[in-house]
Amino acid sequence: MSFEENARMKKIVLLAALAALPAAAETLPPVELFVPRVCLSCVEWAEHLRQNGFRVTVREAEDIDAVKRRFRVPADVESRMTAKVAGYFVEGHVPAGDIKTLLKEKPRARGIAVPGLPMGAPGYEPTGADASCESGCTILDPNSGERIPRREFFNTLLVLPDGSTKVWARH
């Protein structure tokens, strides 16, 4: 093999090795999470975001209603906690993938929301010994002994500039 052929082969091997490397980690904006008081589900949701590449700062808000008013969160989509990321509000237990899609697509909107506290949303997954679908997708409530849903279907809503909503994602 000539010197030129050897150099060309090395270049091909190097390019192939570079192509096989994982893509550079995405750079996500920081998330500022406001809670009325820190609770386990808020901590779990923040951890869900961290595991998906976000940097999260949790702030205890003395007046969470004032935070919601400042970010213009409509009352009909409110949940317990409110976050701010890249100019959007994130209300409730929104999956990290929905937030990433929001940041990628950048729709004209105030933010996204998962109203209430649906069972199975990130940070609000039940645990327990009886949490299999063999038991009808229910778990045994340790306090009452009743069977409760292990997971509920829920929607992530996009809140448009006028305060109206449309479904952003279904879960």
Backbone torsions as a table, in degrees:
resi	resn	phi	psi	omega
1	MET	NA	132.8	-178.8
2	SER	-74.6	166.6	178.8
3	PHE	-58.7	-44.5	-179.7
4	GLU	-63.6	-43.2	179.3
5	GLU	-64.8	-40.6	178.3
6	ASN	-62.6	-43.9	179.4
7	ALA	-64.9	-40.4	179.2
8	ARG	-64.9	-41.4	178.7
9	MET	-63.4	-42.1	178.4
10	LYS	-62.5	-39.8	179.2
11	LYS	-64.3	-41.4	178.8
12	ILE	-64.4	-43.8	178.8
13	VAL	-63.0	-42.3	179.7
14	LEU	-64.0	-44.4	178.8
15	LEU	-63.9	-39.6	178.2
16	ALA	-64.6	-40.5	178.9
17	ALA	-65.5	-41.0	178.4
18	LEU	-65.3	-38.6	179.2
19	ALA	-66.1	-27.7	-178.7
20	ALA	-80.7	-14.8	179.8
21	LEU	-67.5	147.1	177.1
22	PRO	-64.2	151.3	178.6
23	ALA	-61.6	154.1	178.6
24	ALA	-59.2	141.6	-179.3
25	ALA	-59.5	137.4	180.0
26	GLU	-68.8	144.2	177.8
27	THR	-98.1	114.4	-177.8
28	LEU	-105.1	144.3	178.1
29	PRO	-69.5	157.4	179.5
30	PRO	-69.5	153.9	177.7
31	VAL	-112.9	128.9	175.3
32	GLU	-107.8	115.2	-175.2
33	LEU	-105.2	126.2	179.1
34	PHE	-109.7	129.2	-179.6
35	VAL	-132.3	149.2	177.8
36	PRO	-67.1	-38.3	169.1
37	ARG	-156.6	147.1	-175.5
38	VAL	-67.6	129.4	177.2
39	CYS	-131.0	167.5	-176.0
40	LEU	-61.1	-40.1	-178.8
41	SER	-67.8	-33.1	176.2
42	CYS	-65.4	-43.4	178.9
43	VAL	-63.2	-42.8	179.7
44	GLU	-63.5	-40.4	178.7
45	TRP	-65.6	-43.3	177.2
46	ALA	-59.5	-40.7	178.2
47	GLU	-66.0	-39.2	175.6
48	HIS	-56.5	-45.0	179.0
49	LEU	-65.3	-42.9	179.3
50	ARG	-60.9	-40.8	179.2
51	GLN	-66.9	-15.7	178.6
52	ASN	-106.4	19.9	170.3
53	GLY	95.3	1.4	179.8
54	PHE	-89.1	150.1	169.2
55	ARG	-98.0	125.4	-173.6
56	VAL	-121.5	132.1	172.1
57	THR	-113.9	126.7	-179.9
58	VAL	-101.0	128.3	179.5
59	ARG	-123.9	128.7	175.6
60	GLU	-81.3	123.3	-178.1
61	ALA	-103.7	123.2	178.3
62	GLU	-64.2	-34.7	-179.1
63	ASP	-126.5	84.4	-177.7
64	ILE	-64.0	-30.0	178.0
65	ASP	-63.5	-37.3	177.7
66	ALA	-65.5	-37.8	176.8
67	VAL	-62.0	-45.8	-179.4
68	LYS	-63.1	-39.7	177.3
69	ARG	-65.7	-42.4	-179.0
70	ARG	-61.6	-37.7	-179.5
71	PHE	-88.6	-1.0	177.8
72	ARG	61.2	47.7	176.0
73	VAL	-83.1	118.5	178.5
74	PRO	-63.0	142.8	-176.7
75	ALA	-58.2	-33.4	-175.7
76	ASP	-76.8	-2.9	176.0
77	VAL	-118.3	8.0	-176.0
78	GLU	-64.7	150.6	173.1
79	SER	-135.0	-164.0	-177.8
80	ARG	-75.4	-41.6	-173.0
81	MET	-118.6	157.0	-179.8
82	THR	-134.8	135.2	177.7
83	ALA	-123.4	162.7	176.6
84	LYS	-128.5	131.3	177.2
85	VAL	-147.4	123.6	174.9
86	ALA	50.2	40.5	177.4
87	GLY	86.0	-5.9	177.8
88	TYR	-104.3	151.2	167.9
89	PHE	-92.9	151.6	174.3
90	VAL	-126.7	112.9	-174.6
91	GLU	-106.3	121.2	176.1
92	GLY	84.2	-165.5	-172.5
93	HIS	-85.3	65.4	-179.2
94	VAL	-77.5	131.4	177.0
95	PRO	-61.8	143.4	-179.4
96	ALA	-56.2	-37.3	179.9
97	GLY	-61.7	-35.5	177.8
98	ASP	-67.3	-38.2	178.6
99	ILE	-66.8	-42.8	178.7
100	LYS	-61.3	-40.3	177.7
101	THR	-64.4	-41.6	177.0
102	LEU	-57.7	-46.6	-178.1
103	LEU	-68.0	-31.4	179.4
104	LYS	-75.7	-45.5	-175.5
105	GLU	-82.9	-24.8	178.3
106	LYS	47.7	57.7	178.7
107	PRO	-70.1	158.7	173.9
108	ARG	-76.2	103.2	-174.5
109	ALA	-161.4	162.8	174.3
110	ARG	-80.0	-38.5	-177.7
111	GLY	171.3	-165.3	178.4
112	ILE	-129.9	155.9	-174.8
113	ALA	-149.5	145.7	165.2
114	VAL	-116.8	98.1	-177.0
115	PRO	-63.7	150.7	177.4
116	GLY	68.9	-148.1	-178.9
117	LEU	-141.3	74.8	-177.9
118	PRO	-68.9	135.6	178.4
119	MET	-62.8	126.3	179.2
120	GLY	102.7	-10.2	175.4
121	ALA	-68.3	153.6	-178.7
122	PRO	-53.3	128.9	-178.7
123	GLY	88.3	-7.4	178.9
124	TYR	-130.8	44.4	176.4
125	GLU	-94.2	128.0	179.6
126	PRO	-71.6	153.7	176.3
127	THR	-125.0	168.5	177.9
128	GLY	144.2	164.8	-176.3
129	ALA	-68.9	-29.2	-175.8
130	ASP	-104.1	60.0	-175.6
131	ALA	-121.4	41.7	179.1
132	SER	-111.0	158.9	178.4
133	CYS	-71.9	-10.1	174.3
134	GLU	-64.3	-23.7	179.4
135	SER	-96.8	24.5	177.3
136	GLY	77.4	31.2	-179.4
137	CYS	56.3	37.7	175.5
138	THR	-128.0	164.4	172.8
139	ILE	-125.7	161.4	178.6
140	LEU	-89.7	119.3	178.2
141	ASP	-66.6	120.0	-176.4
142	PRO	-65.0	-23.0	-178.2
143	ASN	-85.1	-45.5	-174.2
144	SER	-102.5	-18.0	-176.0
145	GLY	80.7	0.4	179.2
146	GLU	-79.9	153.9	172.8
147	ARG	-84.6	130.1	179.3
148	ILE	-123.8	156.1	-179.6
149	PRO	-60.4	138.5	176.0
150	ARG	-82.0	-28.5	-177.3
151	ARG	-154.3	140.1	176.0
152	GLU	-116.6	150.7	170.4
153	PHE	-71.9	143.4	176.7
154	PHE	-150.8	159.9	177.7
155	ASN	-113.1	146.3	165.5
156	THR	-95.9	128.9	-177.8
157	LEU	-104.0	140.1	171.9
158	LEU	-91.7	125.7	178.9
159	VAL	-98.0	113.8	-176.4
160	LEU	-77.0	166.1	-177.4
161	PRO	-54.5	-32.1	-179.7
162	ASP	-84.5	1.8	178.7
163	GLY	92.9	-9.1	176.1
164	SER	-73.8	166.1	-176.9
165	THR	-129.1	158.8	169.1
166	LYS	-145.0	157.4	-177.8
167	VAL	-69.2	127.0	178.4
168	TRP	-95.9	-41.0	-179.4
169	ALA	-154.8	150.7	177.5
170	ARG	-114.5	138.1	-179.8
171	HIS	-132.8	NA	NA
